[in-house]
C-alpha cells in the first residue's frame, strides 16, 4: 500500500486512487 508515497508526492497519485480508498 503506497500510503507514504501518496503523502510525499500527491501529484503523482491519480484522483482515482483516492476514490478507491472511500
PyMOL commands that set and color helices and strands:
alter all, ss='L'
color gray80, all
select helices_A, chain A and resi 3-8+10-12+15-21
alter helices_A, ss='H'
color red, helices_A
deselect
rebuild
show_as cartoon
